[in-house]
Amino acid sequence: MSLTTKVLLALLAGFGVGLALAAWDAPTSQTIIRVVEPVGTIFINAIRMTVIPLVVGSLIVGVSAAPDPRAVGRIGARALVLFVVVVAAAAAVGVLLGPPLFALFSLEPSAVEALRASAASAGGSAAEGARSIPTVAQWVVSLVPVNPVKAASDGAMLPLIVFSVVFAAALMGVAAERRTAVLRFFEGITDASLVLVRAILELAPIGVFALVVPLAARMGLAAAGALVGYIVIVSAICVAFMGLVLYPAAVLLGRVPLKEFALATLPAQGIAFSSRSSLAALPAMLESVTDRLRLPPAMGSFFIPLAASMFRAGAGIGQTVGVIFIAKLYGVDLGAAQLMTIAVTSIVTSFSVPGIPGGSIIVMVPVLMAAGIPIEGVGILLGVDTIPDMFRTTTNVTGHMSAAVILSRGER
């Protein structure tokens, strides 16, 4: 049985037990909840302890080891710019559409208050997050950390990400021998973090069950309805982004007929949707770029592998919408500064999503931390991530193909 199946079964079992406890409404049910709830908190803490070394290590390695635009010419420079632009557009769509769509359904005030109390007991109350909302000027100043180590200790992810990117850029100016030694160090940290993450994810069924039981007990059927709404909204926004942004961009900027582009992209989309892996769709993308679209050779030999490794338009949507949903779930009102923080952090962390099941959900943790939103909801999203991940991965692959068409036009 796959881990995904186990997690889904744990999710359903958690809902069943939680709803039964809600209907029971006896002192014993509260005792059961108090016993189960710490297990979910431990699972979340285990994920959280891997976030800083994983994100910092992967960002430093990714930026420092990225192809030098002076060596790869126009493709490398334009590719990196296009990656940022497309992910930024995806994050903007998520931030703009998420709040009004989630406003269409409401949660019981008593359930929200119970969740706030739960978040407070785990050290991340929504009230504390709301009180700490900075002004725009404070937010800009805070981007540059006075002490990166303290920023890591405080969980200030956005300043830590800024430091990691700047440090990696500076590392590119160091002599090759010394730079290699530093990169090997951070590669080791990243690899060890991934091993730890994989081990923790093996316990995901237990963690998800322990998180869902108290959630369902406190919210009843409202929790199930909220999760269905989350799945529908994420999937719909991904489909809309592909249909209204990525396909028109390929047609208008890449000057490729819509039918030709759609047929060439379809095989890779099918593999991406079923496997939930951009790398699994890589051979199909290479075949389509080379034989179906007949793009320049550099698109297949350099750009598509690069895009499959670090370009994830779907993460821009998935992370922003997921964070907004968790804020809705815990009754956190998001201000302009928090929405900006969510968008910017999502853009940066999208380039460090590990290539493992649920990787984008794990990388959502720093986005939540940067915006001051309780992170307990990550375990809930992990339990229902199969369907949203299918649509996010399909969006990623569509973005790869669209970007290849756009960049190849300049190469012709």
C-alpha positions in Angstrom: 0.0 0.0 0.0 1.4 3.4 -1.0 2.0 6.2 1.5 -0.6 8.3 -0.3 -3.2 5.6 0.2 -2.2 5.2 3.9 -2.5 8.9 4.4 -6.0 9.1 2.8 -7.2 6.2 4.8 -5.8 7.8 8.0 -7.6 11.0 7.0 -10.9 9.2 6.6 -10.4 7.2 9.8 -9.6 10.4 11.7 -12.8 12.1 10.4 -14.8 9.0 11.3 -13.4 8.9 14.9 -13.7 12.7 15.3 -17.3 12.8 14.1 -18.2 9.9 16.4 -16.6 11.7 19.4 -18.5 14.9 18.5 -21.8 13.0 18.5 -20.9 11.2 21.7 -20.3 14.4 23.6 -19.2 12.7 26.8 -16.3 13.4 29.2 -14.6 10.3 27.8 -14.5 11.8 24.3 -12.7 14.9 25.6 -10.1 12.6 27.3 -9.5 10.8 24.1 -9.0 14.1 22.3 -6.5 15.3 24.9 -4.6 12.0 24.5 -4.5 12.1 20.6 -3.9 15.8 20.1 -0.3 15.8 21.4 0.6 13.2 18.8 -0.4 15.5 16.0 1.6 18.3 17.6 4.7 16.1 17.8 4.3 15.3 14.1 4.0 19.0 13.1 7.0 19.8 15.3 9.0 17.0 13.6 8.3 18.6 10.2 9.0 22.0 11.5 12.5 21.1 12.8 13.6 20.1 9.2 12.3 23.3 7.5 15.2 25.7 8.3 18.1 23.4 7.3 16.2 22.2 4.3 15.2 25.6 2.9 18.5 27.3 3.7 20.6 24.4 2.3 18.6 24.0 -0.9 18.5 27.7 -1.6 22.2 28.2 -1.2 23.0 25.1 -3.3 20.4 26.0 -5.9 21.5 29.6 -6.4 25.2 29.0 -6.2 25.1 26.0 -8.5 22.7 27.5 -11.0 24.1 28.0 -14.5 25.9 31.2 -15.0 23.9 33.4 -17.4 27.2 34.5 -19.0 28.0 30.9 -19.8 24.6 29.8 -21.0 23.8 33.0 -23.0 20.4 34.4 -23.5 18.5 31.2 -22.6 19.9 31.0 -19.1 19.3 34.7 -18.3 15.9 34.8 -19.8 14.9 31.5 -18.3 15.6 32.7 -14.7 13.7 35.9 -15.3 10.8 34.1 -16.8 10.6 31.6 -13.9 10.3 34.4 -11.4 7.7 36.3 -13.5 5.5 33.2 -14.0 5.6 32.1 -10.4 5.0 35.7 -9.3 1.9 35.8 -11.5 0.7 32.5 -10.1 1.2 33.7 -6.5 -0.6 36.9 -7.4 -3.6 34.9 -8.8 -3.7 32.8 -5.6 -3.6 35.9 -3.4 -6.3 37.7 -5.4 -8.7 34.9 -5.9 -8.2 32.9 -2.7 -9.8 35.3 -0.1 -13.0 36.0 -2.1 -13.5 32.3 -3.0 -13.0 31.1 0.6 -15.4 33.9 1.8 -18.2 32.0 0.0 -18.4 29.5 2.9 -18.4 30.2 6.6 -17.3 28.3 9.7 -19.0 28.0 13.1 -17.6 30.7 15.5 -17.4 28.1 18.2 -15.2 25.8 16.0 -12.9 28.7 15.1 -12.5 29.6 18.8 -11.7 26.0 19.6 -9.0 25.9 16.8 -7.5 29.2 18.1 -7.2 27.7 21.5 -5.6 24.6 20.0 -3.1 26.7 18.1 -2.3 28.7 21.2 -1.5 25.5 23.1 0.9 24.5 20.4 2.7 27.8 20.6 1.3 29.5 17.6 -2.0 31.2 18.5 -3.8 33.1 15.9 -4.3 36.0 18.3 -0.5 36.4 18.7 -0.1 36.3 14.9 -2.8 39.0 14.5 -1.2 41.3 17.1 2.1 41.0 15.4 1.0 42.3 11.9 3.7 44.8 10.9 3.2 48.0 9.0 4.5 48.1 5.4 7.6 50.1 6.4 8.3 47.6 9.2 7.9 44.7 6.8 10.4 46.2 4.3 13.0 46.9 7.1 12.6 43.4 8.5 13.6 41.8 5.2 17.3 42.3 6.0 18.0 40.4 9.2 20.4 41.9 11.8 21.4 38.5 12.9 20.6 35.5 10.6 21.1 33.0 13.4 18.5 34.9 15.5 16.2 35.0 12.6 16.4 31.2 12.3 15.8 30.9 16.0 12.8 33.1 15.9 11.4 31.4 12.9 11.6 34.6 10.8 11.7 32.7 7.5 11.5 35.6 5.0 14.5 37.4 6.3 16.3 34.1 6.5 15.5 33.4 2.9 16.7 36.8 1.8 20.0 36.1 3.7 20.3 32.7 2.1 19.9 34.0 -1.5 22.3 36.9 -0.9 24.9 34.6 0.7 24.6 32.2 -2.2 25.0 35.1 -4.7 28.1 36.2 -2.8 29.4 32.6 -2.8 29.5 32.7 -6.6 32.3 35.3 -6.4 34.5 33.0 -4.2 37.4 31.0 -5.7 36.1 27.8 -7.2 38.0 25.5 -4.8 36.7 27.2 -1.7 33.2 27.6 -3.2 33.1 23.9 -3.8 33.9 23.1 -0.2 31.1 25.3 1.1 28.6 23.9 -1.4 29.5 20.3 -0.4 28.8 21.3 3.2 25.3 22.7 2.3 24.6 19.8 0.0 25.2 17.4 2.9 22.8 19.4 5.0 20.2 19.4 2.3 20.6 15.6 1.7 20.5 14.8 5.4 17.4 17.0 5.8 15.7 15.2 2.9 16.5 11.8 4.5 14.9 13.0 7.7 11.9 14.4 5.9 11.3 11.1 4.2 11.5 9.3 7.5 9.0 11.7 9.1 6.6 11.4 6.2 6.5 7.6 6.7 4.8 8.5 10.0 2.4 10.8 8.2 -0.6 8.5 8.5 -0.3 8.5 12.3 0.3 12.3 12.4 -2.6 13.0 10.0 -5.0 10.8 12.0 -4.0 12.5 15.3 -4.5 16.0 13.7 -7.9 15.2 12.1 -9.5 13.6 15.1 -9.6 16.7 17.3 -10.4 18.9 14.2 -13.4 16.8 13.2 -14.5 16.5 16.9 -14.6 20.2 17.3 -15.9 21.2 13.9 -18.1 18.3 12.9 -19.2 18.1 9.3 -18.1 21.7 8.8 -14.5 20.5 8.6 -15.2 18.0 5.8 -17.1 20.7 3.9 -14.2 23.1 4.3 -11.6 20.6 3.0 -13.8 19.8 0.0 -14.0 23.5 -0.7 -10.2 23.8 -0.4 -9.7 21.0 -2.9 -12.2 22.5 -5.4 -10.7 26.0 -5.1 -7.1 25.0 -5.6 -7.9 22.7 -8.5 -10.1 25.4 -10.2 -7.5 28.1 -9.8 -4.9 25.8 -11.3 -7.1 25.0 -14.3 -8.0 28.7 -14.7 -4.3 29.7 -14.6 -3.4 27.2 -17.3 -6.3 28.1 -19.5 -6.1 31.9 -19.1 -2.4 32.5 -18.6 -0.1 29.7 -19.7 -1.9 28.6 -23.0 -2.4 32.2 -24.2 1.2 33.0 -23.3 2.4 30.1 -25.5 0.2 31.1 -28.4 0.7 34.9 -28.3 4.3 35.1 -27.1 5.6 31.8 -28.5 3.6 32.1 -31.8 2.6 28.5 -31.7 -0.9 27.4 -32.8 -3.1 26.5 -29.9 -4.0 23.1 -31.2 -0.3 22.2 -31.9 0.8 23.4 -28.4 -2.1 21.6 -26.6 -1.4 18.3 -28.4 2.3 18.5 -27.8 1.8 19.2 -24.1 -0.9 16.6 -23.5 1.4 13.5 -23.1 3.5 15.2 -20.4 0.4 16.5 -18.7 -1.1 13.0 -18.5 2.1 11.7 -16.9 2.3 14.6 -14.5 -1.3 14.3 -13.4 -1.1 10.6 -12.7 2.4 10.5 -11.2 2.3 13.9 -9.4 6.0 14.4 -10.5 7.4 16.9 -13.0 10.6 14.8 -13.2 8.5 11.7 -14.2 7.1 13.8 -17.1 10.6 14.9 -18.2 11.0 12.3 -21.0 7.6 13.2 -22.4 8.5 16.9 -22.3 11.8 16.3 -24.1 10.1 14.2 -26.8 7.4 16.9 -27.4 10.0 19.7 -27.4 12.3 17.9 -29.9 9.9 16.0 -32.2 6.5 17.6 -31.9 7.3 21.3 -31.6 10.8 21.1 -33.1 12.3 23.7 -30.8 16.0 24.5 -30.8 18.2 21.8 -29.4 19.1 23.9 -26.3 15.5 23.7 -25.2 15.8 20.0 -24.7 19.4 19.7 -23.6 19.4 22.6 -21.1 16.1 24.4 -20.5 13.6 21.6 -19.9 15.8 19.7 -17.4 16.5 23.1 -15.6 12.7 23.9 -15.6 11.8 20.4 -14.3 14.3 20.8 -11.4 13.4 24.3 -10.2 10.4 25.9 -12.0 7.0 25.2 -10.3 4.2 27.6 -11.3 1.7 25.3 -9.5 3.6 25.9 -6.2 2.8 29.6 -6.5 -0.9 28.8 -6.5 -0.8 25.9 -4.1 1.1 27.6 -1.4 -0.7 30.9 -1.4 -4.2 29.3 -1.6 -3.2 26.7 1.1 -2.0 29.4 3.5 -5.1 31.5 2.9 -7.2 28.5 3.6 -5.4 27.7 6.9 -5.8 31.4 7.9 -9.6 31.0 7.2 -9.7 27.7 9.1 -8.1 29.3 12.2 -10.0 32.6 12.0 -7.0 34.8 11.1 -7.8 38.0 9.3 -5.1 38.7 6.7 -4.0 42.2 6.1 -2.2 43.7 3.1 1.3 43.2 4.7 0.5 39.5 5.4 -0.8 38.9 1.9 2.3 40.5 0.5 4.5 38.3 2.8 2.6 35.2 1.7 3.1 36.0 -2.0 6.8 36.9 -1.7 7.7 34.0 0.5 5.8 31.6 -1.8 7.7 32.9 -4.8 11.0 32.3 -3.2 10.3 29.0 -1.5 8.7 27.5 -4.7 12.3 27.2 -6.0 13.3 25.0 -3.0 10.4 22.5 -3.0 11.9 19.0 -2.4 11.1 16.4 -5.0 9.2 14.2 -2.6 5.5 13.5 -2.0 4.0 16.4 -0.1 7.1 18.5 -0.7 5.2 21.6 -1.5 3.1 21.2 1.7 6.2 21.0 3.8 7.7 24.1 2.2 4.4 25.8 3.0 5.5 25.9 6.6 7.9 28.8 6.2 5.2 30.7 4.4 2.9 30.2 7.4 5.6 31.2 9.8 6.5 34.3 7.9 2.9 35.4 7.9 2.3 34.6 11.6 -0.3 31.9 10.9 -0.6 28.7 12.9 1.2 25.8 11.2 -1.0 23.0 12.6 -3.1 23.1 9.4 -0.2 21.7 7.4 -1.0 18.2 8.6 -4.6 18.5 7.4 -3.6 19.7 4.0 -1.1 16.9 3.7 -3.9 14.4 4.2 -5.9 15.8 1.3 -3.0 16.8 -0.9 -3.4 14.0 -3.6 -5.9 15.8 -5.7 -4.5 19.3 -5.4 -1.0 18.0 -6.1 -2.2 16.4 -9.4 -3.5 19.8 -10.6 -0.4 21.7 -9.2 2.0 19.2 -11.0 0.0 19.5 -14.2 0.3 23.3 -13.9 4.1 22.9 -13.4 4.5 20.9 -16.6 2.3 23.2 -18.6 4.4 26.1 -17.4 7.6 24.3 -18.5 6.2 23.7 -22.0 4.9 27.3 -22.3 8.2 28.8 -21.2 10.1 26.6 -23.6 8.0 27.8 -26.5 8.3 31.5 -25.4 12.1 31.3 -25.0 12.7 29.4 -28.1 11.2 32.1 -30.3 14.1 34.4 -29.4 16.6 31.7 -30.2 15.2 31.2 -33.7 
